[in-house]
């Protein structure tokens, strides 16, 4: 799996960390970020679909 590097404001990182760990929804930051990216892309696909911007072959 490729690795990337991003800069994230501390406030956003603190919010993310509230959802990571033994008491959180995610095992680690990477899992949380991947889930967020997937959800965002799904939402964008739904918007594109409503506006007829998705190819039928996808």
PDB file with one MODEL, atoms N, CA, C and O in Angstrom:
MODEL        1
ATOM      1  N   UNK A   1       0.855  -1.164   0.000  1.00  0.00           N
ATOM      2  CA  UNK A   1       0.000   0.000   0.000  1.00  0.00           C
ATOM      3  C   UNK A   1       0.913   1.243   0.000  1.00  0.00           C
ATOM      4  O   UNK A   1       1.807   1.356   0.838  1.00  0.00           O
ATOM      5  N   UNK A   2       0.683   2.161  -0.935  1.00  0.00           N
ATOM      6  CA  UNK A   2       1.516   3.369  -0.965  1.00  0.00           C
ATOM      7  C   UNK A   2       1.303   4.232   0.276  1.00  0.00           C
ATOM      8  O   UNK A   2       0.224   4.240   0.869  1.00  0.00           O
ATOM      9  N   UNK A   3       2.337   4.945   0.649  1.00  0.00           N
ATOM     10  CA  UNK A   3       2.254   5.891   1.763  1.00  0.00           C
ATOM     11  C   UNK A   3       2.260   7.303   1.203  1.00  0.00           C
ATOM     12  O   UNK A   3       2.936   7.601   0.218  1.00  0.00           O
ATOM     13  N   UNK A   4       1.485   8.172   1.862  1.00  0.00           N
ATOM     14  CA  UNK A   4       1.482   9.584   1.484  1.00  0.00           C
ATOM     15  C   UNK A   4       1.691  10.407   2.742  1.00  0.00           C
ATOM     16  O   UNK A   4       1.572   9.905   3.860  1.00  0.00           O
ATOM     17  N   UNK A   5       1.998  11.652   2.547  1.00  0.00           N
ATOM     18  CA  UNK A   5       2.188  12.562   3.660  1.00  0.00           C
ATOM     19  C   UNK A   5       1.283  13.766   3.455  1.00  0.00           C
ATOM     20  O   UNK A   5       1.217  14.322   2.358  1.00  0.00           O
ATOM     21  N   UNK A   6       0.588  14.165   4.508  1.00  0.00           N
ATOM     22  CA  UNK A   6      -0.290  15.333   4.430  1.00  0.00           C
ATOM     23  C   UNK A   6      -0.080  16.195   5.667  1.00  0.00           C
ATOM     24  O   UNK A   6       0.284  15.705   6.736  1.00  0.00           O
ATOM     25  N   UNK A   7      -0.317  17.475   5.495  1.00  0.00           N
ATOM     26  CA  UNK A   7      -0.292  18.379   6.642  1.00  0.00           C
ATOM     27  C   UNK A   7      -1.724  18.598   7.096  1.00  0.00           C
ATOM     28  O   UNK A   7      -2.600  18.913   6.290  1.00  0.00           O
ATOM     29  N   UNK A   8      -1.959  18.430   8.393  1.00  0.00           N
ATOM     30  CA  UNK A   8      -3.295  18.548   8.963  1.00  0.00           C
ATOM     31  C   UNK A   8      -3.232  19.533  10.126  1.00  0.00           C
ATOM     32  O   UNK A   8      -2.351  19.433  10.979  1.00  0.00           O
ATOM     33  N   UNK A   9      -4.162  20.480  10.162  1.00  0.00           N
ATOM     34  CA  UNK A   9      -4.178  21.401  11.299  1.00  0.00           C
ATOM     35  C   UNK A   9      -4.337  20.647  12.620  1.00  0.00           C
ATOM     36  O   UNK A   9      -5.037  19.636  12.679  1.00  0.00           O
ATOM     37  N   UNK A  10      -3.693  21.132  13.669  1.00  0.00           N
ATOM     38  CA  UNK A  10      -3.716  20.447  14.961  1.00  0.00           C
ATOM     39  C   UNK A  10      -5.133  20.220  15.477  1.00  0.00           C
ATOM     40  O   UNK A  10      -5.424  19.162  16.034  1.00  0.00           O
ATOM     41  N   UNK A  11      -6.012  21.195  15.299  1.00  0.00           N
ATOM     42  CA  UNK A  11      -7.384  21.060  15.777  1.00  0.00           C
ATOM     43  C   UNK A  11      -8.090  19.879  15.105  1.00  0.00           C
ATOM     44  O   UNK A  11      -8.809  19.126  15.761  1.00  0.00           O
ATOM     45  N   UNK A  12      -7.881  19.724  13.806  1.00  0.00           N
ATOM     46  CA  UNK A  12      -8.482  18.610  13.078  1.00  0.00           C
ATOM     47  C   UNK A  12      -7.879  17.283  13.531  1.00  0.00           C
ATOM     48  O   UNK A  12      -8.592  16.290  13.677  1.00  0.00           O
ATOM     49  N   UNK A  13      -6.578  17.270  13.751  1.00  0.00           N
ATOM     50  CA  UNK A  13      -5.905  16.060  14.226  1.00  0.00           C
ATOM     51  C   UNK A  13      -6.401  15.670  15.620  1.00  0.00           C
ATOM     52  O   UNK A  13      -6.592  14.488  15.905  1.00  0.00           O
ATOM     53  N   UNK A  14      -6.607  16.658  16.480  1.00  0.00           N
ATOM     54  CA  UNK A  14      -7.144  16.376  17.815  1.00  0.00           C
ATOM     55  C   UNK A  14      -8.535  15.765  17.719  1.00  0.00           C
ATOM     56  O   UNK A  14      -8.848  14.813  18.434  1.00  0.00           O
ATOM     57  N   UNK A  15      -9.371  16.310  16.835  1.00  0.00           N
ATOM     58  CA  UNK A  15     -10.712  15.752  16.633  1.00  0.00           C
ATOM     59  C   UNK A  15     -10.629  14.318  16.117  1.00  0.00           C
ATOM     60  O   UNK A  15     -11.375  13.449  16.567  1.00  0.00           O
ATOM     61  N   UNK A  16      -9.731  14.074  15.183  1.00  0.00           N
ATOM     62  CA  UNK A  16      -9.536  12.730  14.642  1.00  0.00           C
ATOM     63  C   UNK A  16      -9.123  11.769  15.744  1.00  0.00           C
ATOM     64  O   UNK A  16      -9.644  10.658  15.835  1.00  0.00           O
ATOM     65  N   UNK A  17      -8.191  12.197  16.576  1.00  0.00           N
ATOM     66  CA  UNK A  17      -7.685  11.329  17.638  1.00  0.00           C
ATOM     67  C   UNK A  17      -8.755  10.957  18.654  1.00  0.00           C
ATOM     68  O   UNK A  17      -8.635   9.936  19.332  1.00  0.00           O
ATOM     69  N   UNK A  18      -9.802  11.774  18.768  1.00  0.00           N
ATOM     70  CA  UNK A  18     -10.910  11.430  19.667  1.00  0.00           C
ATOM     71  C   UNK A  18     -11.626  10.156  19.224  1.00  0.00           C
ATOM     72  O   UNK A  18     -12.320   9.522  20.019  1.00  0.00           O
ATOM     73  N   UNK A  19     -11.456   9.785  17.963  1.00  0.00           N
ATOM     74  CA  UNK A  19     -12.142   8.616  17.407  1.00  0.00           C
ATOM     75  C   UNK A  19     -11.210   7.423  17.198  1.00  0.00           C
ATOM     76  O   UNK A  19     -11.613   6.408  16.629  1.00  0.00           O
ATOM     77  N   UNK A  20      -9.974   7.546  17.655  1.00  0.00           N
ATOM     78  CA  UNK A  20      -8.967   6.496  17.447  1.00  0.00           C
ATOM     79  C   UNK A  20      -8.533   5.916  18.789  1.00  0.00           C
ATOM     80  O   UNK A  20      -8.412   6.633  19.782  1.00  0.00           O
ATOM     81  N   UNK A  21      -8.304   4.609  18.799  1.00  0.00           N
ATOM     82  CA  UNK A  21      -7.788   3.966  20.005  1.00  0.00           C
ATOM     83  C   UNK A  21      -8.785   3.000  20.606  1.00  0.00           C
ATOM     84  O   UNK A  21      -9.808   2.687  19.997  1.00  0.00           O
ATOM     85  N   UNK A  22      -8.486   2.534  21.794  1.00  0.00           N
ATOM     86  CA  UNK A  22      -9.295   1.505  22.453  1.00  0.00           C
ATOM     87  C   UNK A  22     -10.748   1.921  22.630  1.00  0.00           C
ATOM     88  O   UNK A  22     -11.649   1.092  22.502  1.00  0.00           O
ATOM     89  N   UNK A  23     -10.985   3.189  22.921  1.00  0.00           N
ATOM     90  CA  UNK A  23     -12.355   3.665  23.133  1.00  0.00           C
ATOM     91  C   UNK A  23     -12.965   4.282  21.885  1.00  0.00           C
ATOM     92  O   UNK A  23     -14.112   4.729  21.912  1.00  0.00           O
ATOM     93  N   UNK A  24     -12.207   4.310  20.789  1.00  0.00           N
ATOM     94  CA  UNK A  24     -12.674   4.960  19.575  1.00  0.00           C
ATOM     95  C   UNK A  24     -13.226   3.991  18.550  1.00  0.00           C
ATOM     96  O   UNK A  24     -13.285   2.782  18.772  1.00  0.00           O
ATOM     97  N   UNK A  25     -13.622   4.545  17.441  1.00  0.00           N
ATOM     98  CA  UNK A  25     -14.202   3.757  16.351  1.00  0.00           C
ATOM     99  C   UNK A  25     -13.139   3.117  15.462  1.00  0.00           C
ATOM    100  O   UNK A  25     -13.423   2.162  14.740  1.00  0.00           O
ATOM    101  N   UNK A  26     -11.912   3.645  15.517  1.00  0.00           N
ATOM    102  CA  UNK A  26     -10.848   3.194  14.623  1.00  0.00           C
ATOM    103  C   UNK A  26      -9.638   2.726  15.417  1.00  0.00           C
ATOM    104  O   UNK A  26      -9.361   3.230  16.505  1.00  0.00           O
ATOM    105  N   UNK A  27      -8.918   1.754  14.858  1.00  0.00           N
ATOM    106  CA  UNK A  27      -7.736   1.204  15.504  1.00  0.00           C
ATOM    107  C   UNK A  27      -6.591   2.213  15.495  1.00  0.00           C
ATOM    108  O   UNK A  27      -5.854   2.344  16.472  1.00  0.00           O
ATOM    109  N   UNK A  28      -6.454   2.925  14.371  1.00  0.00           N
ATOM    110  CA  UNK A  28      -5.361   3.889  14.258  1.00  0.00           C
ATOM    111  C   UNK A  28      -5.759   5.030  13.320  1.00  0.00           C
ATOM    112  O   UNK A  28      -6.820   4.994  12.695  1.00  0.00           O
ATOM    113  N   UNK A  29      -4.912   6.018  13.233  1.00  0.00           N
ATOM    114  CA  UNK A  29      -5.194   7.187  12.388  1.00  0.00           C
ATOM    115  C   UNK A  29      -5.359   6.797  10.929  1.00  0.00           C
ATOM    116  O   UNK A  29      -6.239   7.317  10.243  1.00  0.00           O
ATOM    117  N   UNK A  30      -4.530   5.895  10.454  1.00  0.00           N
ATOM    118  CA  UNK A  30      -4.605   5.495   9.048  1.00  0.00           C
ATOM    119  C   UNK A  30      -5.972   4.918   8.703  1.00  0.00           C
ATOM    120  O   UNK A  30      -6.543   5.242   7.661  1.00  0.00           O
ATOM    121  N   UNK A  31      -6.499   4.061   9.582  1.00  0.00           N
ATOM    122  CA  UNK A  31      -7.831   3.500   9.350  1.00  0.00           C
ATOM    123  C   UNK A  31      -8.884   4.595   9.307  1.00  0.00           C
ATOM    124  O   UNK A  31      -9.773   4.577   8.455  1.00  0.00           O
ATOM    125  N   UNK A  32      -8.782   5.543  10.222  1.00  0.00           N
ATOM    126  CA  UNK A  32      -9.750   6.638  10.270  1.00  0.00           C
ATOM    127  C   UNK A  32      -9.677   7.498   9.015  1.00  0.00           C
ATOM    128  O   UNK A  32     -10.708   7.894   8.472  1.00  0.00           O
ATOM    129  N   UNK A  33      -8.486   7.786   8.560  1.00  0.00           N
ATOM    130  CA  UNK A  33      -8.315   8.623   7.369  1.00  0.00           C
ATOM    131  C   UNK A  33      -8.798   7.893   6.120  1.00  0.00           C
ATOM    132  O   UNK A  33      -9.452   8.492   5.267  1.00  0.00           O
ATOM    133  N   UNK A  34      -8.480   6.597   6.006  1.00  0.00           N
ATOM    134  CA  UNK A  34      -8.968   5.823   4.856  1.00  0.00           C
ATOM    135  C   UNK A  34     -10.492   5.794   4.823  1.00  0.00           C
ATOM    136  O   UNK A  34     -11.096   5.962   3.763  1.00  0.00           O
ATOM    137  N   UNK A  35     -11.113   5.582   5.979  1.00  0.00           N
ATOM    138  CA  UNK A  35     -12.577   5.550   6.042  1.00  0.00           C
ATOM    139  C   UNK A  35     -13.166   6.898   5.637  1.00  0.00           C
ATOM    140  O   UNK A  35     -14.173   6.957   4.932  1.00  0.00           O
ATOM    141  N   UNK A  36     -12.540   7.965   6.082  1.00  0.00           N
ATOM    142  CA  UNK A  36     -13.017   9.311   5.742  1.00  0.00           C
ATOM    143  C   UNK A  36     -12.899   9.578   4.245  1.00  0.00           C
ATOM    144  O   UNK A  36     -13.802  10.155   3.641  1.00  0.00           O
ATOM    145  N   UNK A  37     -11.802   9.163   3.657  1.00  0.00           N
ATOM    146  CA  UNK A  37     -11.611   9.349   2.216  1.00  0.00           C
ATOM    147  C   UNK A  37     -12.653   8.549   1.438  1.00  0.00           C
ATOM    148  O   UNK A  37     -13.250   9.055   0.489  1.00  0.00           O
ATOM    149  N   UNK A  38     -12.869   7.286   1.849  1.00  0.00           N
ATOM    150  CA  UNK A  38     -13.874   6.459   1.166  1.00  0.00           C
ATOM    151  C   UNK A  38     -15.260   7.097   1.238  1.00  0.00           C
ATOM    152  O   UNK A  38     -15.973   7.167   0.237  1.00  0.00           O
ATOM    153  N   UNK A  39     -15.633   7.564   2.435  1.00  0.00           N
ATOM    154  CA  UNK A  39     -16.951   8.164   2.616  1.00  0.00           C
ATOM    155  C   UNK A  39     -17.091   9.430   1.771  1.00  0.00           C
ATOM    156  O   UNK A  39     -18.129   9.651   1.147  1.00  0.00           O
ATOM    157  N   UNK A  40     -16.063  10.248   1.752  1.00  0.00           N
ATOM    158  CA  UNK A  40     -16.102  11.475   0.953  1.00  0.00           C
ATOM    159  C   UNK A  40     -16.224  11.156  -0.531  1.00  0.00           C
ATOM    160  O   UNK A  40     -17.011  11.790  -1.233  1.00  0.00           O
ATOM    161  N   UNK A  41     -15.461  10.188  -1.016  1.00  0.00           N
ATOM    162  CA  UNK A  41     -15.536   9.817  -2.429  1.00  0.00           C
ATOM    163  C   UNK A  41     -16.903   9.238  -2.779  1.00  0.00           C
ATOM    164  O   UNK A  41     -17.434   9.511  -3.855  1.00  0.00           O
ATOM    165  N   UNK A  42     -17.478   8.438  -1.876  1.00  0.00           N
ATOM    166  CA  UNK A  42     -18.832   7.914  -2.105  1.00  0.00           C
ATOM    167  C   UNK A  42     -19.846   9.046  -2.205  1.00  0.00           C
ATOM    168  O   UNK A  42     -20.722   9.032  -3.070  1.00  0.00           O
ATOM    169  N   UNK A  43     -19.722  10.022  -1.319  1.00  0.00           N
ATOM    170  CA  UNK A  43     -20.641  11.169  -1.350  1.00  0.00           C
ATOM    171  C   UNK A  43     -20.488  11.951  -2.653  1.00  0.00           C
ATOM    172  O   UNK A  43     -21.480  12.372  -3.248  1.00  0.00           O
ATOM    173  N   UNK A  44     -19.255  12.145  -3.092  1.00  0.00           N
ATOM    174  CA  UNK A  44     -19.019  12.858  -4.347  1.00  0.00           C
ATOM    175  C   UNK A  44     -19.571  12.071  -5.533  1.00  0.00           C
ATOM    176  O   UNK A  44     -20.111  12.662  -6.469  1.00  0.00           O
ATOM    177  N   UNK A  45     -19.441  10.738  -5.503  1.00  0.00           N
ATOM    178  CA  UNK A  45     -20.008   9.905  -6.567  1.00  0.00           C
ATOM    179  C   UNK A  45     -21.527  10.036  -6.609  1.00  0.00           C
ATOM    180  O   UNK A  45     -22.120  10.100  -7.685  1.00  0.00           O
ATOM    181  N   UNK A  46     -22.155  10.077  -5.430  1.00  0.00           N
ATOM    182  CA  UNK A  46     -23.617  10.236  -5.388  1.00  0.00           C
ATOM    183  C   UNK A  46     -24.037  11.579  -5.976  1.00  0.00           C
ATOM    184  O   UNK A  46     -25.018  11.653  -6.716  1.00  0.00           O
ATOM    185  N   UNK A  47     -23.315  12.617  -5.658  1.00  0.00           N
ATOM    186  CA  UNK A  47     -23.613  13.945  -6.207  1.00  0.00           C
ATOM    187  C   UNK A  47     -23.428  13.943  -7.718  1.00  0.00           C
ATOM    188  O   UNK A  47     -24.281  14.437  -8.456  1.00  0.00           O
ATOM    189  N   UNK A  48     -22.302  13.381  -8.176  1.00  0.00           N
ATOM    190  CA  UNK A  48     -22.049  13.313  -9.623  1.00  0.00           C
ATOM    191  C   UNK A  48     -23.134  12.500 -10.329  1.00  0.00           C
ATOM    192  O   UNK A  48     -23.569  12.857 -11.424  1.00  0.00           O
ATOM    193  N   UNK A  49     -23.570  11.404  -9.698  1.00  0.00           N
ATOM    194  CA  UNK A  49     -24.613  10.572 -10.288  1.00  0.00           C
ATOM    195  C   UNK A  49     -25.918  11.360 -10.433  1.00  0.00           C
ATOM    196  O   UNK A  49     -26.580  11.279 -11.468  1.00  0.00           O
ATOM    197  N   UNK A  50     -26.281  12.108  -9.417  1.00  0.00           N
ATOM    198  CA  UNK A  50     -27.509  12.908  -9.481  1.00  0.00           C
ATOM    199  C   UNK A  50     -27.451  13.943 -10.592  1.00  0.00           C
ATOM    200  O   UNK A  50     -28.479  14.322 -11.153  1.00  0.00           O
ATOM    201  N   UNK A  51     -26.245  14.397 -10.907  1.00  0.00           N
ATOM    202  CA  UNK A  51     -26.085  15.414 -11.940  1.00  0.00           C
ATOM    203  C   UNK A  51     -25.691  14.809 -13.298  1.00  0.00           C
ATOM    204  O   UNK A  51     -25.368  15.529 -14.243  1.00  0.00           O
ATOM    205  N   UNK A  52     -25.725  13.477 -13.369  1.00  0.00           N
ATOM    206  CA  UNK A  52     -25.442  12.801 -14.628  1.00  0.00           C
ATOM    207  C   UNK A  52     -23.995  12.890 -15.067  1.00  0.00           C
ATOM    208  O   UNK A  52     -23.701  12.869 -16.262  1.00  0.00           O
ATOM    209  N   UNK A  53     -23.091  12.990 -14.108  1.00  0.00           N
ATOM    210  CA  UNK A  53     -21.675  13.144 -14.459  1.00  0.00           C
ATOM    211  C   UNK A  53     -20.866  11.865 -14.299  1.00  0.00           C
ATOM    212  O   UNK A  53     -19.651  11.887 -14.494  1.00  0.00           O
ATOM    213  N   UNK A  54     -21.504  10.750 -13.950  1.00  0.00           N
ATOM    214  CA  UNK A  54     -20.770   9.492 -13.809  1.00  0.00           C
ATOM    215  C   UNK A  54     -20.895   8.668 -15.086  1.00  0.00           C
ATOM    216  O   UNK A  54     -21.950   8.624 -15.718  1.00  0.00           O
ATOM    217  N   UNK A  55     -19.798   8.023 -15.446  1.00  0.00           N
ATOM    218  CA  UNK A  55     -19.839   7.099 -16.584  1.00  0.00           C
ATOM    219  C   UNK A  55     -20.546   5.827 -16.152  1.00  0.00           C
ATOM    220  O   UNK A  55     -20.374   5.373 -15.021  1.00  0.00           O
ATOM    221  N   UNK A  56     -21.324   5.260 -17.028  1.00  0.00           N
ATOM    222  CA  UNK A  56     -22.059   4.033 -16.729  1.00  0.00           C
ATOM    223  C   UNK A  56     -21.127   2.839 -16.545  1.00  0.00           C
ATOM    224  O   UNK A  56     -21.517   1.850 -15.926  1.00  0.00           O
ATOM    225  N   UNK A  57     -19.891   2.912 -17.073  1.00  0.00           N
ATOM    226  CA  UNK A  57     -18.956   1.791 -17.015  1.00  0.00           C
ATOM    227  C   UNK A  57     -18.288   1.648 -15.658  1.00  0.00           C
ATOM    228  O   UNK A  57     -17.638   0.628 -15.425  1.00  0.00           O
ATOM    229  N   UNK A  58     -18.409   2.607 -14.750  1.00  0.00           N
ATOM    230  CA  UNK A  58     -17.703   2.547 -13.463  1.00  0.00           C
ATOM    231  C   UNK A  58     -18.286   1.534 -12.540  1.00  0.00           C
ATOM    232  O   UNK A  58     -17.802   1.366 -11.421  1.00  0.00           O
TER     233      UNK A  58
ENDMDL
END
